[in-house]
């Protein structure tokens, strides 16, 4: 399809979004990621039954924690699409990049820069 | 198992925000099973706290460890050589573990990371409920294996009170009447005649009301 999407995104492949742990999301922010989004299959279409539903819960947990520690829960989001929806994948990438660009960089990076 | 619930992160941060080197200590037993204080929760809390402190511009070192148990000398001893380097420890063990840690390492600031709730079962993932109050004199033989001390709001010993309606307790429509459960099970077991036997007055001195308790077994003591 040769679709274009922002090159700021680093894709981490997992066998199923059910593999994505809360700690994976948190550590990404701890190490300076400005945003994280999880792209899973459509709800109800999980090959492993509940993988994407588990991921959604973990994304919600991450949101709550990021709000509490001052990083901002809005920086993490869950998306769903089917494997045939390439254009939608690109749309989500653009949407998330736009949102994170508006929010600015991860505040931790800035704070640590000042502290150093 | 001993069931505990996570303390809100902000509450834990408030306790330890004055320290610059903190150890978060989990426990591999009950609190791991009820997903409140195991290795995973230690990792999540440590990561969250690191982010909080970084965001505040406070250089704070946060280490993680998960002990096999915090209620036994042999496992807590594993911290003996490293504990002095920490200004504070957040223990994610139940209240027993937190206290044993504080007793053992007298000069170390120890803070609780969970709210210890009760002895209970996992009904389903994410749902735990109470089954035992540790009254010190088990009567499950007479109550068809269902404990009226822990499961009846009034801890009644001789049948339900007037608040039992359609099998539910008057304090909550979601709570089963323990005595209804007992009667149903006695009936199922063909032992309903046992229900007619009047239970004697219970000796509550073995319960918490009799003061802090201790079990000493000379047969195994060394």
Interface residues (C-beta under 8 A of the other chain):
Chain A: X21 X22 X23 X26 X27 X29 X30 X65 X66 X68 X69 X70 X71 X107 X108 X111 X112 X114 X115
Chain B: X8 X9 X10 X40 X43 X44 X47 X48 X49 X50 X51 X52 X54 X55 X56 X57 X58 X59
